[in-house]
Amino acid sequence: QQSLIAMCGKLLRVLFVIGRKQCEFEGSKLLQGLTQMKELQAA
């Protein structure tokens, strides 16, 4: 459940930055952050 909350928070930050800067969304960067969170949780 905590990982879901963290993922939603990260997604909100990404969407906020996209809205403010009018930049292109890069899903690969988002996924890189998610894999790092999974590794931290496994430890």
C-alpha distance matrix in Angstrom:
0.0 3.8 5.4 5.1 6.5 8.7 9.9 10.8 12.5 14.4 15.4 16.8 18.7 20.1 21.2 22.7 24.8 25.9 27.1 28.9 30.5 31.1 30.2 29.2 25.6 25.1 22.1 23.0 22.2 18.7 18.1 19.6 17.1 14.2 16.1 16.6 13.0 12.5 15.7 14.7 11.7 14.2 16.8
3.8 0.0 3.8 5.4 5.1 6.2 8.6 9.9 10.6 12.3 14.2 15.4 16.7 18.5 20.0 21.1 22.8 24.4 25.8 27.2 28.7 29.7 28.7 28.0 24.5 23.9 21.3 21.9 20.6 17.3 17.1 18.0 15.0 12.7 14.8 14.5 10.7 11.2 14.1 12.4 9.9 13.1 15.0
5.4 3.8 0.0 3.8 5.4 5.0 6.0 8.5 9.7 10.4 12.1 14.1 15.3 16.4 18.2 19.8 21.2 22.4 24.2 25.8 26.9 27.6 26.3 25.3 21.7 20.7 18.0 18.4 17.2 14.0 13.5 14.5 11.8 9.1 11.2 11.4 7.8 8.1 11.4 10.5 8.4 11.5 13.8
5.1 5.4 3.8 0.0 3.8 5.4 5.0 6.2 8.6 9.9 10.5 12.3 14.3 15.3 16.4 18.2 20.1 21.0 22.4 24.3 25.8 26.1 25.1 24.0 20.4 20.0 17.2 18.3 17.5 13.9 13.7 15.6 13.2 10.4 13.0 14.0 10.7 11.0 14.6 14.1 12.1 14.9 17.5
6.5 5.1 5.4 3.8 0.0 3.8 5.4 5.2 6.2 8.7 9.9 10.6 12.4 14.3 15.4 16.5 18.6 20.0 21.0 22.6 24.4 25.2 24.5 24.0 20.7 20.7 18.4 19.7 18.3 14.8 15.4 17.0 14.0 12.0 15.1 15.2 11.8 13.1 16.4 15.1 13.4 16.8 18.8
8.7 6.2 5.0 5.4 3.8 0.0 3.8 5.5 5.1 6.2 8.6 9.9 10.7 12.4 14.3 15.4 16.8 18.5 20.0 21.3 22.6 23.7 22.6 22.2 18.9 18.5 16.4 17.3 15.4 12.1 13.0 14.0 10.6 9.3 12.4 12.0 8.8 10.9 13.8 12.4 11.6 15.1 16.8
9.9 8.6 6.0 5.0 5.4 3.8 0.0 3.8 5.4 5.1 6.1 8.6 9.9 10.6 12.3 14.2 15.5 16.5 18.3 20.1 21.2 21.7 20.4 19.5 16.0 15.5 13.1 14.3 13.0 9.4 10.1 11.9 9.1 7.3 10.8 11.5 8.9 10.6 13.9 13.5 12.8 15.8 18.0
10.8 9.9 8.5 6.2 5.2 5.5 3.8 0.0 3.8 5.4 5.0 6.1 8.6 9.8 10.5 12.1 14.3 15.2 16.3 18.3 20.0 20.4 19.8 19.2 15.9 16.3 14.3 16.3 15.0 11.3 12.7 14.9 12.3 10.8 14.5 15.2 12.7 14.3 17.6 17.1 16.2 19.3 21.5
12.5 10.6 9.7 8.6 6.2 5.1 5.4 3.8 0.0 3.8 5.4 5.1 6.3 8.7 10.0 10.6 12.5 14.3 15.4 16.6 18.4 19.5 19.0 19.0 16.1 16.6 15.3 17.0 14.9 11.7 13.8 15.2 12.0 11.6 15.3 15.1 12.6 15.1 18.0 16.8 16.5 19.9 21.5
14.4 12.3 10.4 9.9 8.7 6.2 5.1 5.4 3.8 0.0 3.8 5.4 5.1 6.2 8.7 9.8 10.8 12.4 14.3 15.5 16.5 17.6 16.5 16.2 13.2 13.3 12.0 13.5 11.2 8.1 10.6 11.8 8.8 9.1 12.8 12.6 11.0 13.7 16.3 15.6 16.0 19.1 20.7
15.4 14.2 12.1 10.5 9.9 8.6 6.1 5.0 5.4 3.8 0.0 3.8 5.4 5.1 6.2 8.5 10.0 10.5 12.2 14.3 15.4 15.7 14.8 14.2 11.0 11.8 10.4 12.8 11.2 8.0 10.5 12.7 10.6 10.4 14.1 14.9 13.5 15.6 18.5 18.4 18.5 21.3 23.3
16.8 15.4 14.1 12.3 10.6 9.9 8.6 6.1 5.1 5.4 3.8 0.0 3.8 5.4 5.1 6.0 8.6 9.8 10.5 12.2 14.2 14.9 14.8 15.1 12.6 14.1 13.5 16.1 14.2 11.3 14.2 16.1 13.7 13.8 17.6 17.9 16.2 18.7 21.5 20.9 20.9 24.1 25.8
18.7 16.7 15.3 14.3 12.4 10.7 9.9 8.6 6.3 5.1 5.4 3.8 0.0 3.8 5.5 5.1 6.2 8.6 9.9 10.6 12.1 13.6 13.3 14.1 12.0 13.2 13.3 15.4 12.8 10.6 14.0 15.1 12.5 13.7 17.3 16.9 15.8 18.7 21.1 20.2 20.9 24.1 25.4
20.1 18.5 16.4 15.3 14.3 12.4 10.6 9.8 8.7 6.2 5.1 5.4 3.8 0.0 3.8 5.4 5.3 6.2 8.6 10.0 10.6 11.4 10.3 10.5 8.2 9.5 9.9 12.2 10.0 8.2 11.8 13.2 11.5 12.8 16.2 16.4 15.9 18.6 20.9 20.7 21.6 24.4 25.9
21.2 20.0 18.2 16.4 15.4 14.3 12.3 10.5 10.0 8.7 6.2 5.1 5.5 3.8 0.0 3.8 5.5 5.0 6.1 8.6 10.0 10.0 10.0 10.4 8.4 11.0 11.4 14.4 12.9 11.0 14.3 16.3 14.8 15.6 19.1 19.7 19.0 21.3 24.0 23.9 24.3 27.2 29.0
22.7 21.1 19.8 18.2 16.5 15.4 14.2 12.1 10.6 9.8 8.5 6.0 5.1 5.4 3.8 0.0 3.8 5.5 5.1 6.2 8.6 9.7 10.6 12.2 11.1 13.7 14.6 17.3 15.2 13.6 17.1 18.6 16.7 17.9 21.4 21.4 20.5 23.3 25.8 25.2 25.8 28.9 30.4
24.8 22.8 21.2 20.1 18.6 16.8 15.5 14.3 12.5 10.8 10.0 8.6 6.2 5.3 5.5 3.8 0.0 3.8 5.4 5.1 5.9 7.8 7.9 10.0 9.6 11.8 13.6 15.8 13.4 12.7 16.5 17.3 15.8 17.7 20.9 20.7 20.5 23.4 25.4 25.0 26.2 29.1 30.3
25.9 24.4 22.4 21.0 20.0 18.5 16.5 15.2 14.3 12.4 10.5 9.8 8.6 6.2 5.0 5.5 3.8 0.0 3.8 5.6 5.5 5.2 5.3 6.9 6.8 10.0 12.0 14.7 13.1 12.6 16.1 17.5 16.7 18.3 21.4 21.8 21.8 24.4 26.5 26.6 27.6 30.4 31.9
27.1 25.8 24.2 22.4 21.0 20.0 18.3 16.3 15.4 14.3 12.2 10.5 9.9 8.6 6.1 5.1 5.4 3.8 0.0 3.8 5.8 5.4 7.6 9.7 10.1 13.5 15.3 18.3 16.8 15.9 19.4 21.0 19.9 21.2 24.5 24.9 24.5 27.1 29.5 29.3 30.1 33.0 34.5
28.9 27.2 25.8 24.3 22.6 21.3 20.1 18.3 16.6 15.5 14.3 12.2 10.6 10.0 8.6 6.2 5.1 5.6 3.8 0.0 3.8 5.7 8.2 11.3 12.3 15.3 17.5 20.0 17.9 17.5 21.2 22.2 20.9 22.7 25.9 25.8 25.5 28.5 30.5 30.0 31.1 34.2 35.3
30.5 28.7 26.9 25.8 24.4 22.6 21.2 20.0 18.4 16.5 15.4 14.2 12.1 10.6 10.0 8.6 5.9 5.5 5.8 3.8 0.0 3.8 5.4 9.0 10.8 13.5 16.3 18.5 16.5 16.8 20.5 21.2 20.3 22.6 25.4 25.3 25.6 28.6 30.3 30.1 31.6 34.3 35.4
31.1 29.7 27.6 26.1 25.2 23.7 21.7 20.4 19.5 17.6 15.7 14.9 13.6 11.4 10.0 9.7 7.8 5.2 5.4 5.7 3.8 0.0 3.8 6.9 9.3 12.5 15.3 17.9 16.7 16.9 20.3 21.5 21.2 23.0 25.9 26.3 26.7 29.2 31.2 31.4 32.6 35.2 36.7
30.2 28.7 26.3 25.1 24.5 22.6 20.4 19.8 19.0 16.5 14.8 14.8 13.3 10.3 10.0 10.6 7.9 5.3 7.6 8.2 5.4 3.8 0.0 3.8 6.6 9.3 12.5 14.6 13.5 14.3 17.5 18.5 18.6 20.6 23.2 23.7 24.5 26.9 28.6 29.1 30.6 32.9 34.3
29.2 28.0 25.3 24.0 24.0 22.2 19.5 19.2 19.0 16.2 14.2 15.1 14.1 10.5 10.4 12.2 10.0 6.9 9.7 11.3 9.0 6.9 3.8 0.0 3.8 6.4 9.6 11.9 11.7 12.6 15.3 16.7 17.3 19.0 21.3 22.3 23.3 25.3 27.1 28.0 29.4 31.5 33.1
25.6 24.5 21.7 20.4 20.7 18.9 16.0 15.9 16.1 13.2 11.0 12.6 12.0 8.2 8.4 11.1 9.6 6.8 10.1 12.3 10.8 9.3 6.6 3.8 0.0 3.8 6.2 9.0 8.9 9.1 11.8 13.6 14.2 15.5 17.9 19.2 20.0 21.8 23.8 24.8 26.0 28.0 29.9
25.1 23.9 20.7 20.0 20.7 18.5 15.5 16.3 16.6 13.3 11.8 14.1 13.2 9.5 11.0 13.7 11.8 10.0 13.5 15.3 13.5 12.5 9.3 6.4 3.8 0.0 3.8 5.5 5.8 7.1 9.2 10.5 11.8 13.4 15.2 16.5 17.9 19.5 21.2 22.5 23.9 25.6 27.4
22.1 21.3 18.0 17.2 18.4 16.4 13.1 14.3 15.3 12.0 10.4 13.5 13.3 9.9 11.4 14.6 13.6 12.0 15.3 17.5 16.3 15.3 12.5 9.6 6.2 3.8 0.0 3.8 5.4 5.1 6.2 8.7 10.1 10.7 12.5 14.5 15.6 16.7 18.7 20.3 21.3 22.9 25.0
23.0 21.9 18.4 18.3 19.7 17.3 14.3 16.3 17.0 13.5 12.8 16.1 15.4 12.2 14.4 17.3 15.8 14.7 18.3 20.0 18.5 17.9 14.6 11.9 9.0 5.5 3.8 0.0 3.8 5.4 5.1 6.2 8.8 9.9 10.6 12.5 14.4 15.4 16.8 18.7 20.2 21.3 23.2
22.2 20.6 17.2 17.5 18.3 15.4 13.0 15.0 14.9 11.2 11.2 14.2 12.8 10.0 12.9 15.2 13.4 13.1 16.8 17.9 16.5 16.7 13.5 11.7 8.9 5.8 5.4 3.8 0.0 3.8 5.4 5.1 6.5 8.9 10.2 11.0 12.8 14.7 15.8 17.1 19.0 20.5 22.0
18.7 17.3 14.0 13.9 14.8 12.1 9.4 11.3 11.7 8.1 8.0 11.3 10.6 8.2 11.0 13.6 12.7 12.6 15.9 17.5 16.8 16.9 14.3 12.6 9.1 7.1 5.1 5.4 3.8 0.0 3.8 5.4 5.3 6.5 9.0 10.2 11.0 12.8 14.7 15.8 17.0 18.9 20.7
18.1 17.1 13.5 13.7 15.4 13.0 10.1 12.7 13.8 10.6 10.5 14.2 14.0 11.8 14.3 17.1 16.5 16.1 19.4 21.2 20.5 20.3 17.5 15.3 11.8 9.2 6.2 5.1 5.4 3.8 0.0 3.8 5.3 5.0 6.3 8.7 9.9 10.6 12.5 14.4 15.4 16.7 18.9
19.6 18.0 14.5 15.6 17.0 14.0 11.9 14.9 15.2 11.8 12.7 16.1 15.1 13.2 16.3 18.6 17.3 17.5 21.0 22.2 21.2 21.5 18.5 16.7 13.6 10.5 8.7 6.2 5.1 5.4 3.8 0.0 3.8 5.4 5.3 6.4 8.9 10.1 10.9 12.7 14.6 15.7 17.2
17.1 15.0 11.8 13.2 14.0 10.6 9.1 12.3 12.0 8.8 10.6 13.7 12.5 11.5 14.8 16.7 15.8 16.7 19.9 20.9 20.3 21.2 18.6 17.3 14.2 11.8 10.1 8.8 6.5 5.3 5.3 3.8 0.0 3.8 5.5 5.2 6.4 8.8 10.1 10.8 12.6 14.5 15.8
14.2 12.7 9.1 10.4 12.0 9.3 7.3 10.8 11.6 9.1 10.4 13.8 13.7 12.8 15.6 17.9 17.7 18.3 21.2 22.7 22.6 23.0 20.6 19.0 15.5 13.4 10.7 9.9 8.9 6.5 5.0 5.4 3.8 0.0 3.8 5.4 5.1 6.3 8.8 9.9 10.7 12.5 14.6
16.1 14.8 11.2 13.0 15.1 12.4 10.8 14.5 15.3 12.8 14.1 17.6 17.3 16.2 19.1 21.4 20.9 21.4 24.5 25.9 25.4 25.9 23.2 21.3 17.9 15.2 12.5 10.6 10.2 9.0 6.3 5.3 5.5 3.8 0.0 3.8 5.4 5.1 6.3 8.7 9.9 10.7 12.7
16.6 14.5 11.4 14.0 15.2 12.0 11.5 15.2 15.1 12.6 14.9 17.9 16.9 16.4 19.7 21.4 20.7 21.8 24.9 25.8 25.3 26.3 23.7 22.3 19.2 16.5 14.5 12.5 11.0 10.2 8.7 6.4 5.2 5.4 3.8 0.0 3.8 5.4 5.2 6.3 8.8 10.0 11.0
13.0 10.7 7.8 10.7 11.8 8.8 8.9 12.7 12.6 11.0 13.5 16.2 15.8 15.9 19.0 20.5 20.5 21.8 24.5 25.5 25.6 26.7 24.5 23.3 20.0 17.9 15.6 14.4 12.8 11.0 9.9 8.9 6.4 5.1 5.4 3.8 0.0 3.8 5.4 5.1 6.3 8.7 10.1
12.5 11.2 8.1 11.0 13.1 10.9 10.6 14.3 15.1 13.7 15.6 18.7 18.7 18.6 21.3 23.3 23.4 24.4 27.1 28.5 28.6 29.2 26.9 25.3 21.8 19.5 16.7 15.4 14.7 12.8 10.6 10.1 8.8 6.3 5.1 5.4 3.8 0.0 3.8 5.4 5.1 6.2 8.8
15.7 14.1 11.4 14.6 16.4 13.8 13.9 17.6 18.0 16.3 18.5 21.5 21.1 20.9 24.0 25.8 25.4 26.5 29.5 30.5 30.3 31.2 28.6 27.1 23.8 21.2 18.7 16.8 15.8 14.7 12.5 10.9 10.1 8.8 6.3 5.2 5.4 3.8 0.0 3.8 5.4 5.1 6.5
14.7 12.4 10.5 14.1 15.1 12.4 13.5 17.1 16.8 15.6 18.4 20.9 20.2 20.7 23.9 25.2 25.0 26.6 29.3 30.0 30.1 31.4 29.1 28.0 24.8 22.5 20.3 18.7 17.1 15.8 14.4 12.7 10.8 9.9 8.7 6.3 5.1 5.4 3.8 0.0 3.8 5.5 5.3
11.7 9.9 8.4 12.1 13.4 11.6 12.8 16.2 16.5 16.0 18.5 20.9 20.9 21.6 24.3 25.8 26.2 27.6 30.1 31.1 31.6 32.6 30.6 29.4 26.0 23.9 21.3 20.2 19.0 17.0 15.4 14.6 12.6 10.7 9.9 8.8 6.3 5.1 5.4 3.8 0.0 3.8 5.4
14.2 13.1 11.5 14.9 16.8 15.1 15.8 19.3 19.9 19.1 21.3 24.1 24.1 24.4 27.2 28.9 29.1 30.4 33.0 34.2 34.3 35.2 32.9 31.5 28.0 25.6 22.9 21.3 20.5 18.9 16.7 15.7 14.5 12.5 10.7 10.0 8.7 6.2 5.1 5.5 3.8 0.0 3.8
16.8 15.0 13.8 17.5 18.8 16.8 18.0 21.5 21.5 20.7 23.3 25.8 25.4 25.9 29.0 30.4 30.3 31.9 34.5 35.3 35.4 36.7 34.3 33.1 29.9 27.4 25.0 23.2 22.0 20.7 18.9 17.2 15.8 14.6 12.7 11.0 10.1 8.8 6.5 5.3 5.4 3.8 0.0
